[in-house]
Amino acid sequence: MKSILLTLAASLTLSAIGSAADKPLNILVLYADDWRHDTLGVAGNPVVKTPNIDRLAGQGYRFTQNCVTTAICGVSRASIYTGQWMSRHGCKGFKAFQTPWDETYPGLLKDNGYYLGHVGKWHNGPYPKKHYDFARFYHGKHWYETETGEKIHVTQRNERDALEFFDKMPDDKPFCLTVAFFATHAQDGHPKQFLPQPESMELYKDVKIPVPVNATEESWNRLPKFFNEKNEGRNRWHWRFDTPEKFQTMMKNYYRLATEVDSTCGRILAELEKRGLRENTLVIFTTDNGYYHAEHGLADKWYPHQESIRVPLIIDDPRMADSKNGETNEEFTLNVDLAPTILSAAGIDAPKGMQGRDIAPLYLGGVKEPWRSEFFYEHPTLQKASFIPASEALVRKDYKYFYWPEQDVEQLFNIQKDPHEENDLVNDPEHQQVLVEMRKRFKELKAGVR
């Protein structure tokens, strides 16, 4: 009788383990703004403090060559939800994307029984509240007034709303929560641009922020001739970086905003631990685009330079072997890859219209086809060509080909030898064969993303 009971107990235990393993993964996307790939301690930044995200990287897997296919808030967000290039989803700024909602990762998760939440920035047309179980949409400024008349910082508000989501979600459903931070985005129109919380002002107070080697007038003058003082990237450079004193003030406040986001990420992850959810939750940290810190005499993003298109990507997947913890990967991963990756983790087939690839085989094993060695980059004209001109590129790890369609201007850079993209080789006789081949391949990739 005793042996029968022991066998039954063992059987029940194995059944419980099997059920836990089969339970759909929860999804948490921590999505920061205007934050490039090296604004992390774990990425080698000598100044900014990001201990919680660094810890996440140590527990998870970090992609060091992760890029966006369009470096601007609205378009990049549309690409992350749809898994599509701008040319296919149709958002060429900040309006709603044209892809049907039931072909996006949030829509498919909701249709498959997930409790769906969004906190913070949307920036893709009208807020789609009806599609979410929990929706808190806002962005555009760093300080808000509460119902009681008190002021709350946007990152504090992100944290408060994310924790409220966990209080309200049901116990019998998997969840997907996107925390879309507004920081480190500047508050456009405000003379101070970056407005951190008062308690952060001691951070970096006595630090001198290193000035990038190509944050020079010479670098600005190397840009194509149609870049002039009317260009919005140059205009915002004047707002933020045109004196040494201004550069130090702006960058310190920018880094303070980053550390505040890191702290909130830490509190959200601690809440998952407290609730016993961390071991069944896929956690993703990434951002919508990179950011010029005065390189090339520019500010903000938009153009195909490395500072603009490379962004962090950290994935902590409970299916991953412990031996992979803290590893890095140098394959080209893209923002369009996140939607199919999330759906695959949830056991949902990606729609045929999704153009990205599931990243998980890169850290779980089982990559069946060669990974990409290049990708097509695109950005629309905003307002007019003198303000923010359209730009396109073929990006590889050795060379990068730029094309400015309105001006019919080409550029070619050897990324390995010239990582700051200062020496345009488009007219170099020794590189004409490379130019011809990349020009042809550029046109093929461009046609393929439509």
C-alpha positions as CSV (number, residue, x, y, z in Angstrom):
1,M,0.0,0.0,0.0
2,K,2.8,2.4,0.9
3,S,4.6,1.8,-2.4
4,I,1.3,2.4,-4.3
5,L,0.9,5.8,-2.4
6,L,4.5,6.7,-3.2
7,T,4.0,5.9,-6.9
8,L,0.8,8.0,-6.9
9,A,2.5,10.9,-5.2
10,A,5.4,10.8,-7.7
11,S,3.0,10.6,-10.6
12,L,1.1,13.7,-9.3
13,T,4.4,15.6,-8.8
14,L,5.5,14.9,-12.4
15,S,2.0,15.9,-13.6
16,A,2.3,19.2,-11.8
17,I,5.8,19.8,-13.2
18,G,4.5,19.1,-16.7
19,S,1.6,21.5,-16.3
20,A,3.9,24.3,-15.1
21,A,6.2,23.7,-18.0
22,D,3.3,23.8,-20.4
23,K,1.9,27.0,-19.0
24,P,2.1,29.9,-21.5
25,L,4.9,32.4,-20.8
26,N,4.0,35.8,-19.5
27,I,5.5,38.7,-21.5
28,L,7.0,41.9,-20.1
29,V,8.4,44.5,-22.5
30,L,10.4,47.3,-21.0
31,Y,10.6,49.8,-23.8
32,A,12.6,53.0,-23.3
33,D,12.9,56.0,-25.6
34,D,15.8,57.8,-27.4
35,W,18.3,55.5,-25.8
36,R,21.2,54.1,-27.9
37,H,23.1,50.8,-27.6
38,D,25.9,52.1,-25.4
39,T,23.9,53.9,-22.8
40,L,24.3,51.0,-20.3
41,G,27.0,50.2,-17.8
42,V,27.1,46.6,-19.1
43,A,27.8,48.0,-22.6
44,G,30.9,49.8,-21.4
45,N,29.6,53.2,-20.8
46,P,32.0,54.8,-18.3
47,V,29.5,57.2,-16.7
48,V,25.8,56.2,-16.7
49,K,24.7,53.9,-13.9
50,T,22.2,51.2,-14.9
51,P,22.6,48.5,-12.3
52,N,19.2,46.9,-12.7
53,I,19.4,46.6,-16.5
54,D,23.0,45.4,-16.1
55,R,21.8,42.7,-13.7
56,L,19.1,41.7,-16.2
57,A,21.8,41.3,-18.9
58,G,23.8,39.1,-16.5
59,Q,20.7,36.9,-16.0
60,G,19.7,37.0,-19.6
61,Y,21.2,37.4,-23.1
62,R,22.4,40.6,-24.7
63,F,22.4,41.4,-28.4
64,T,25.2,43.9,-29.2
65,Q,24.3,44.5,-32.9
66,N,20.6,45.1,-32.4
67,C,19.2,47.8,-34.7
68,V,16.0,49.5,-35.7
69,T,14.7,49.6,-39.3
70,T,13.6,53.2,-38.9
71,A,15.0,55.5,-36.2
72,I,12.0,57.6,-35.0
73,C,9.5,57.0,-32.2
74,G,6.3,56.4,-34.1
75,V,7.6,54.3,-37.0
76,S,9.8,52.2,-34.8
77,R,6.8,51.5,-32.4
78,A,4.7,50.5,-35.3
79,S,7.5,48.1,-36.4
80,I,7.7,46.5,-33.0
81,Y,4.0,45.8,-32.8
82,T,3.6,44.6,-36.4
83,G,7.0,43.0,-37.0
84,Q,7.1,44.9,-40.3
85,W,9.2,47.5,-42.0
86,M,7.6,51.0,-42.5
87,S,7.1,50.2,-46.2
88,R,4.6,47.5,-45.2
89,H,2.9,48.8,-42.1
90,G,2.4,52.2,-43.6
91,C,3.1,54.4,-40.6
92,K,5.4,57.2,-41.9
93,G,5.4,59.3,-38.8
94,F,3.1,59.2,-35.9
95,K,-0.3,58.1,-37.3
96,A,-1.9,54.7,-37.0
97,F,-0.2,51.8,-38.8
98,Q,-2.3,50.2,-41.5
99,T,-1.7,46.6,-40.4
100,P,-4.8,45.0,-39.0
101,W,-4.8,44.9,-35.2
102,D,-5.4,41.1,-35.2
103,E,-2.1,40.7,-37.0
104,T,0.0,42.5,-34.3
105,Y,1.6,40.8,-31.4
106,P,-0.7,42.6,-28.8
107,G,-3.8,41.7,-30.8
108,L,-2.8,38.1,-31.3
109,L,-1.9,37.7,-27.6
110,K,-5.3,39.1,-26.5
111,D,-7.1,36.8,-29.0
112,N,-5.3,33.9,-27.4
113,G,-6.3,34.5,-23.9
114,Y,-3.7,37.0,-22.6
115,Y,-4.5,39.8,-20.2
116,L,-3.1,42.7,-22.2
117,G,-1.7,45.9,-20.7
118,H,0.1,49.0,-22.0
119,V,1.6,51.8,-19.8
120,G,3.0,55.0,-21.2
121,K,3.8,56.2,-24.7
122,W,1.8,55.1,-27.7
123,H,2.5,57.6,-30.6
124,N,0.7,55.6,-33.3
125,G,-2.5,57.6,-33.8
126,P,-5.5,57.4,-31.5
127,Y,-5.1,55.4,-28.3
128,P,-6.4,51.9,-28.9
129,K,-8.0,51.5,-25.4
130,K,-10.7,49.2,-26.6
131,H,-8.1,46.6,-27.4
132,Y,-6.5,46.5,-24.0
133,D,-7.6,45.1,-20.7
134,F,-5.4,47.7,-18.9
135,A,-4.5,50.9,-20.7
136,R,-2.6,54.0,-19.4
137,F,-1.5,56.1,-22.4
138,Y,0.5,59.3,-22.0
139,H,3.7,61.0,-23.2
140,G,5.2,64.3,-24.2
141,K,6.3,65.9,-20.9
142,H,8.3,64.9,-17.9
143,W,6.1,66.2,-15.1
144,Y,2.3,65.7,-14.6
145,E,-0.1,66.9,-12.0
146,T,-2.0,64.2,-10.1
147,E,-5.7,64.3,-9.1
148,T,-4.6,65.7,-5.7
149,G,-2.6,68.5,-7.3
150,E,0.8,66.9,-6.6
151,K,3.4,66.6,-9.3
152,I,4.6,63.2,-10.5
153,H,7.4,62.5,-12.9
154,V,6.6,60.6,-16.0
155,T,8.9,57.7,-15.0
156,Q,7.3,57.6,-11.6
157,R,3.9,57.4,-13.3
158,N,5.1,54.6,-15.5
159,E,6.1,52.7,-12.3
160,R,2.9,53.4,-10.5
161,D,0.8,52.2,-13.4
162,A,2.9,49.1,-14.0
163,L,2.5,48.0,-10.4
164,E,-1.3,48.7,-10.6
165,F,-1.4,46.4,-13.6
166,F,0.0,43.6,-11.5
167,D,-2.6,44.3,-8.8
168,K,-5.5,44.1,-11.3
169,M,-4.5,41.2,-13.5
170,P,-6.4,38.0,-13.0
171,D,-4.6,34.9,-11.7
172,D,-6.0,32.5,-14.3
173,K,-4.6,34.2,-17.4
174,P,-1.1,34.8,-18.8
175,F,-0.2,38.5,-19.1
176,C,1.5,40.7,-21.6
177,L,2.6,44.2,-20.3
178,T,4.4,46.8,-22.3
179,V,5.9,49.6,-20.2
180,A,6.6,52.3,-22.8
181,F,8.8,54.9,-21.0
182,F,8.9,58.5,-22.3
183,A,12.4,58.9,-20.8
184,T,15.0,59.5,-22.0
185,H,13.2,61.6,-24.6
186,A,13.6,65.3,-24.3
187,Q,10.6,67.5,-23.6
188,D,10.5,69.3,-26.9
189,G,10.1,73.0,-26.6
190,H,11.3,73.2,-23.0
191,P,14.6,75.1,-22.7
192,K,16.0,72.6,-20.3
193,Q,15.0,69.6,-22.5
194,F,15.7,66.9,-19.9
195,L,13.9,67.3,-16.6
196,P,14.9,64.5,-14.1
197,Q,13.6,64.1,-10.6
198,P,15.1,66.4,-7.9
199,E,16.6,63.5,-6.0
200,S,18.6,62.5,-9.1
201,M,20.4,65.8,-9.3
202,E,23.4,64.6,-7.2
203,L,24.0,61.9,-9.7
204,Y,27.0,62.7,-12.1
205,K,27.3,66.1,-10.4
206,D,31.1,66.0,-10.2
207,V,31.6,63.9,-13.4
208,K,32.9,65.3,-16.6
209,I,31.0,63.6,-19.5
210,P,33.4,62.6,-22.3
211,V,32.8,64.4,-25.5
212,P,32.5,62.1,-28.5
213,V,35.5,62.2,-30.9
214,N,33.3,63.2,-33.8
215,A,31.3,65.8,-32.0
216,T,33.1,68.4,-34.0
217,E,32.5,71.1,-36.6
218,E,34.8,69.2,-39.0
219,S,32.4,66.2,-38.7
220,W,29.4,68.4,-39.4
221,N,31.1,69.8,-42.5
222,R,31.7,66.2,-43.8
223,L,27.9,65.6,-44.0
224,P,26.4,66.0,-47.5
225,K,26.1,69.6,-48.6
226,F,22.3,69.7,-48.2
227,F,22.8,69.5,-44.5
228,N,22.6,73.1,-43.3
229,E,21.3,75.1,-40.3
230,K,17.7,74.5,-41.4
231,N,18.1,70.8,-40.7
232,E,16.3,69.8,-37.5
233,G,19.1,67.6,-36.3
234,R,21.4,70.7,-36.4
235,N,18.7,72.9,-34.8
236,R,18.4,70.5,-31.9
237,W,22.2,70.4,-31.6
238,H,22.0,74.1,-31.0
239,W,19.4,73.5,-28.3
240,R,21.5,71.0,-26.5
241,F,25.2,70.9,-27.4
242,D,26.6,74.0,-29.0
243,T,28.7,75.0,-26.0
244,P,30.8,72.8,-23.7
245,E,28.8,73.9,-20.7
246,K,25.5,73.1,-22.4
247,F,26.8,69.7,-23.4
248,Q,27.7,68.8,-19.8
249,T,24.3,70.0,-18.4
250,M,22.2,68.2,-21.1
251,M,24.1,64.9,-21.0
252,K,24.1,64.8,-17.2
253,N,20.3,65.3,-17.1
254,Y,19.9,62.8,-19.9
255,Y,21.9,60.2,-18.0
256,R,19.9,61.0,-14.8
257,L,16.7,60.2,-16.7
258,A,18.3,56.9,-17.9
259,T,19.2,55.9,-14.3
260,E,15.6,56.7,-13.2
261,V,14.3,54.4,-15.9
262,D,16.7,51.7,-14.6
263,S,15.4,52.1,-11.1
264,T,11.8,51.7,-12.2
265,C,12.8,48.6,-14.2
266,G,14.4,47.2,-11.1
267,R,11.2,47.8,-9.0
268,I,9.0,46.2,-11.7
269,L,11.3,43.1,-11.9
270,A,11.3,42.9,-8.1
271,E,7.5,42.9,-8.1
272,L,7.6,39.9,-10.5
273,E,9.9,38.1,-8.1
274,K,7.7,39.0,-5.2
275,R,4.7,37.5,-6.9
276,G,6.5,34.4,-8.0
277,L,6.1,35.3,-11.7
278,R,9.7,35.8,-12.8
279,E,10.4,32.2,-13.6
280,N,7.6,32.1,-16.1
281,T,8.0,35.5,-17.7
282,L,9.9,36.5,-20.9
283,V,11.5,39.9,-20.1
284,I,12.6,42.1,-22.9
285,F,14.5,45.4,-22.5
286,T,14.9,47.5,-25.7
287,T,14.4,51.0,-27.0
288,D,12.8,52.7,-30.0
289,N,15.9,54.3,-31.6
290,G,19.4,55.5,-30.9
291,Y,20.5,59.1,-30.3
292,Y,23.2,61.5,-31.3
293,H,25.2,62.9,-28.4
294,A,26.5,65.7,-30.6
295,E,28.3,63.3,-33.0
296,H,28.4,64.7,-36.6
297,G,27.3,68.1,-35.1
298,L,23.8,66.6,-34.7
299,A,21.2,65.8,-32.1
300,D,18.3,63.4,-31.9
301,K,18.1,60.5,-34.4
302,W,16.5,59.8,-37.9
303,Y,19.6,59.2,-40.1
304,P,21.4,55.9,-40.8
305,H,24.6,56.5,-38.6
306,Q,25.4,53.9,-36.0
307,E,24.6,56.3,-33.2
308,S,21.0,56.6,-34.5
309,I,20.1,53.0,-35.5
310,R,21.8,50.8,-32.9
311,V,19.8,50.2,-29.7
312,P,20.0,47.8,-26.7
313,L,18.3,44.5,-26.6
314,I,18.3,42.2,-23.6
315,I,16.2,39.1,-23.4
316,D,15.7,37.1,-20.2
317,D,13.9,33.9,-21.3
318,P,13.0,31.3,-18.6
319,R,13.5,28.6,-21.3
320,M,17.2,29.5,-21.7
321,A,19.9,27.3,-20.2
322,D,21.7,28.8,-17.2
323,S,24.9,28.3,-19.0
324,K,23.8,31.1,-21.4
325,N,23.3,33.7,-18.7
326,G,25.3,36.8,-19.3
327,E,26.3,35.9,-22.8
328,T,26.3,38.3,-25.7
329,N,25.5,37.8,-29.4
330,E,26.8,39.9,-32.4
331,E,24.2,38.8,-35.0
332,F,22.1,41.5,-36.6
333,T,18.8,41.5,-34.7
334,L,16.1,44.1,-35.5
335,N,13.1,45.7,-33.9
336,V,10.9,43.8,-36.4
337,D,12.1,40.5,-34.9
338,L,10.4,41.1,-31.5
339,A,6.8,40.5,-32.6
340,P,7.5,37.0,-34.0
341,T,9.8,36.3,-31.0
342,I,7.1,37.1,-28.5
343,L,4.4,35.2,-30.4
344,S,6.7,32.1,-30.7
345,A,7.3,32.2,-26.9
346,A,3.5,32.3,-26.4
347,G,3.0,29.3,-28.8
348,I,1.3,31.4,-31.4
349,D,2.1,31.3,-35.1
350,A,3.2,34.6,-36.6
351,P,1.1,35.9,-39.5
352,K,2.5,35.6,-42.9
353,G,2.8,39.4,-43.2
354,M,5.4,39.6,-40.4
355,Q,8.8,40.3,-41.8
356,G,11.0,39.7,-38.7
357,R,12.4,36.5,-37.4
358,D,12.1,34.7,-34.1
359,I,15.3,35.5,-32.2
360,A,14.9,32.7,-29.6
361,P,16.9,30.1,-31.6
362,L,20.0,32.3,-31.3
363,Y,20.0,31.6,-27.5
364,L,17.9,28.4,-27.3
365,G,19.7,26.6,-30.1
366,G,18.2,25.2,-33.3
367,V,18.8,28.0,-35.9
368,K,17.9,26.2,-39.1
369,E,18.8,28.8,-41.7
370,P,21.8,31.2,-41.9
371,W,21.1,34.4,-39.9
372,R,21.0,37.7,-41.7
373,S,24.2,39.4,-42.5
374,E,22.7,42.7,-43.7
375,F,19.5,44.7,-43.6
376,F,17.6,47.6,-45.3
377,Y,17.1,50.8,-43.4
378,E,14.5,53.4,-44.3
379,H,13.3,56.8,-42.9
380,P,10.7,59.1,-44.4
381,T,10.9,62.8,-45.1
382,L,9.3,64.8,-42.2
383,Q,7.7,68.1,-43.2
384,K,10.2,68.8,-46.0
385,A,13.6,67.8,-47.2
386,S,15.3,70.8,-45.6
387,F,13.8,69.8,-42.2
388,I,14.4,66.1,-42.0
389,P,15.3,64.5,-45.3
390,A,14.4,60.9,-46.2
391,S,17.3,58.5,-45.8
392,E,17.9,54.9,-46.7
393,A,20.7,52.4,-46.2
394,L,22.1,49.0,-46.7
395,V,23.7,48.0,-43.4
396,R,26.4,45.4,-43.1
397,K,29.1,44.8,-40.5
398,D,31.9,45.8,-42.8
399,Y,30.4,48.4,-45.1
400,K,27.4,50.7,-45.0
401,Y,25.8,52.3,-48.1
402,F,23.7,55.4,-47.6
403,Y,21.2,56.8,-50.1
404,W,19.5,60.2,-49.8
405,P,16.6,59.8,-52.3
406,E,15.4,63.4,-52.6
407,Q,18.9,64.6,-53.4
408,D,20.0,61.4,-55.2
409,V,23.1,61.4,-53.1
410,E,25.1,58.2,-52.2
411,Q,27.6,57.6,-49.5
412,L,29.8,54.6,-48.6
413,F,31.6,53.9,-45.4
414,N,33.9,51.1,-44.2
415,I,32.4,50.5,-40.8
416,Q,35.2,48.2,-39.6
417,K,38.0,50.7,-40.4
418,D,35.9,53.9,-39.9
419,P,33.3,53.1,-37.1
420,H,32.4,56.8,-36.7
421,E,31.5,57.1,-40.4
422,E,33.6,60.1,-41.2
423,N,35.4,59.0,-44.4
424,D,33.0,58.8,-47.4
425,L,34.4,56.3,-49.9
426,V,31.7,56.8,-52.6
427,N,34.2,58.5,-55.0
428,D,37.2,56.3,-54.0
429,P,38.4,54.4,-57.2
430,E,39.4,51.4,-55.0
431,H,35.9,51.0,-53.7
432,Q,33.9,51.2,-56.9
433,Q,33.4,47.4,-57.1
434,V,32.0,47.4,-53.5
435,L,29.8,50.4,-54.4
436,V,28.3,48.8,-57.5
437,E,27.6,45.5,-55.6
438,M,26.0,47.3,-52.6
439,R,23.9,49.6,-54.8
440,K,22.5,46.5,-56.6
441,R,21.8,44.6,-53.3
442,F,20.3,47.8,-51.7
443,K,17.7,47.9,-54.5
444,E,16.9,44.2,-54.0
445,L,16.4,44.6,-50.3
446,K,14.3,47.7,-50.7
447,A,12.0,46.0,-53.1
448,G,11.7,43.0,-50.7
449,V,10.3,44.9,-47.7
450,R,7.2,46.2,-49.4
